[in-house]
């Protein structure tokens, strides 16, 4: 082997369904779900030179000390739901509150370093996203005011981690690893006013 090469084949199947119920004239509930199944097959050949970078390795390799490399295959499946409710307080005022779960499958590092453990694999990442919003129009549609509050929670968040190469300390290697948890919270505000056909004021902000 005189050159580095790597490749990955992904096969996935997805089923999705969504429905809603109209609770009276002003309130609607939406329910949805998604089922995802992925299969990943990975292959890599690491050249024998320079030896200072760890020597050769292959994946798949039935004799590999790195157990995941013995087959080079992974399989993931996940059920992810979604629910949302919205309510109209009037013709021009509406509030909504959705929640959903997202999924990113695990996998392999396509640019591994000097040792087989840099290949991975890493675990799937999930994210729960919740939001609360208000949408309004007034002054005969010449003005609007919107506000949104949101929160996003990650579990097993996938992150690149760059570390010193234990085989060749003058260089670095990159691992894809799963962090424990992460949370993002914020608020966004938007306002517009169009007193005449020639004048348009608008402002927005977020934290």
C-alpha positions in Angstrom: 0.0 0.0 0.0 1.6 3.3 -1.1 -1.3 5.8 -0.7 -4.0 6.7 1.7 -7.6 6.1 0.7 -10.9 6.0 2.6 -14.6 5.6 1.6 -18.0 5.1 3.1 -21.3 3.8 1.8 -24.5 4.8 3.5 -27.9 3.2 3.1 -30.9 4.7 4.8 -34.6 4.2 5.1 -37.1 6.8 6.4 -40.8 6.7 7.2 -42.7 9.9 8.2 -46.3 10.6 9.1 -48.1 13.7 10.3 -51.6 14.6 11.2 -53.5 17.4 13.0 -56.7 18.0 14.9 -58.7 21.2 14.8 -59.9 21.8 18.3 -62.6 24.4 17.7 -62.1 27.3 15.3 -59.0 28.7 17.0 -56.8 25.9 18.2 -55.0 23.2 16.2 -52.7 20.4 17.4 -50.2 18.8 15.1 -48.6 15.4 15.7 -45.8 13.8 13.6 -43.2 11.2 13.9 -40.3 9.9 11.8 -38.5 6.6 11.9 -34.9 6.5 10.5 -32.7 3.5 9.9 -29.1 3.8 8.6 -26.4 1.4 7.7 -22.9 2.5 7.2 -20.0 0.6 5.7 -16.5 2.1 6.0 -13.2 1.3 4.5 -9.7 2.8 4.8 -6.2 1.9 4.0 -3.3 3.7 5.7 0.0 3.5 3.9 3.1 2.0 5.6 5.2 5.1 5.1 6.3 7.1 6.9 6.7 4.6 9.7 7.0 7.6 12.2 3.3 8.1 11.6 2.2 4.8 13.0 2.7 2.3 10.2 -0.1 0.7 8.1 -3.6 -0.4 9.1 -6.7 -1.3 7.3 -10.5 -1.3 7.9 -12.3 -3.6 7.5 -9.7 -6.1 8.9 -10.9 -9.2 10.7 -7.7 -9.4 12.7 -7.7 -5.8 13.8 -7.1 -5.1 17.5 -9.6 -2.2 17.1 -12.8 -4.2 17.3 -15.1 -1.9 15.2 -12.6 -2.2 12.3 -13.1 -5.9 12.1 -16.3 -5.5 10.0 -16.3 -1.8 9.2 -20.1 -1.8 9.5 -22.5 0.2 11.7 -26.3 0.3 12.0 -28.5 3.0 13.6 -32.2 3.4 14.1 -34.2 6.1 15.8 -37.9 7.2 16.3 -38.2 11.0 16.5 -41.6 12.6 17.4 -42.9 16.1 16.9 -45.9 17.9 18.5 -47.1 21.4 18.0 -50.0 23.5 19.1 -51.1 26.9 17.8 -54.0 29.2 18.8 -55.5 32.3 17.1 -56.6 34.9 19.6 -58.0 36.9 16.7 -57.6 37.5 13.0 -54.2 39.0 13.4 -52.8 37.5 16.7 -51.5 33.9 16.9 -49.4 32.0 19.4 -47.7 28.6 18.8 -45.6 26.1 20.7 -43.8 23.3 18.9 -41.5 20.6 20.3 -39.5 18.1 18.2 -36.7 15.7 18.5 -33.9 15.4 15.9 -31.4 12.7 15.2 -27.9 12.6 13.6 -26.5 9.1 13.2 -23.1 8.1 14.4 -20.3 7.1 12.1 -16.7 7.0 11.1 -13.9 9.6 10.9 -13.1 9.8 7.1 -9.7 11.3 7.8 -8.2 9.2 10.5 -4.8 9.7 11.9 -1.8 7.5 12.8 -3.7 4.9 14.8 -6.9 2.9 14.1 -8.7 4.4 17.1 -8.9 7.7 15.3 -11.3 6.1 12.9 -14.0 5.9 15.6 -16.8 5.1 15.5 -18.7 7.8 17.3 -22.3 7.6 18.7 -25.5 9.2 17.4 -26.5 12.7 18.5 -30.0 13.7 19.5 -31.5 17.1 19.9 -34.7 18.3 21.6 -36.0 21.6 20.3 -38.8 23.6 22.0 -40.2 27.0 21.0 -42.8 29.5 22.1 -43.8 32.2 19.7 -46.2 35.1 19.2 -47.2 36.6 15.8 -49.2 39.8 15.6 -50.3 42.4 13.0 -52.2 45.6 13.7 -53.0 49.1 12.4 -54.6 47.6 9.3 -51.5 45.4 8.6 -49.2 48.5 8.7 -47.4 47.1 11.7 -46.3 43.8 13.1 -44.6 42.5 16.2 -43.2 39.0 16.6 -41.4 37.4 19.5 -39.9 33.9 19.8 -38.4 32.1 22.8 -36.5 28.9 22.2 -34.4 26.2 23.9 -32.4 23.4 22.2 -30.9 20.5 24.2 -28.2 18.2 22.7 -27.3 14.7 24.0 -24.1 13.0 22.9 -23.2 16.1 20.8 -20.7 15.2 18.1 -17.6 17.4 18.3 -14.2 17.4 16.6 -11.3 17.2 19.1 -7.8 18.0 18.0 -5.1 16.5 20.1 -1.3 16.0 19.9 -0.4 12.9 17.9 1.0 10.3 20.4 3.1 8.7 17.6 4.5 11.9 16.1 4.1 14.7 18.8 5.0 17.4 16.3 1.8 16.8 14.5 -1.9 16.7 15.5 -4.7 14.2 15.0 -8.5 14.8 15.0 -11.0 12.6 16.8 -14.8 12.9 16.4 -16.2 12.4 19.9 -19.4 12.7 21.8 -19.7 15.5 24.3 -22.1 14.8 27.2 -24.8 17.6 26.8 -25.2 21.1 25.5 -28.0 23.6 25.8 -28.8 26.7 23.8 -31.5 29.3 24.9 -32.5 32.5 23.3 -35.1 35.0 22.4 -35.7 36.8 19.1 -37.8 40.0 18.5 -39.0 41.5 15.2 -41.0 44.7 14.7 -42.1 46.6 11.6 -44.0 49.7 10.9 -45.1 51.1 7.5 -47.0 54.4 8.1 -47.0 55.3 4.4 -46.3 53.5 1.2 -42.9 55.3 1.0 -41.7 54.8 4.6 -40.8 51.5 6.2 -39.3 51.1 9.7 -38.1 47.7 10.9 -36.0 46.4 13.8 -35.0 43.0 15.1 -32.9 41.7 17.9 -31.8 38.5 19.5 -30.1 37.2 22.6 
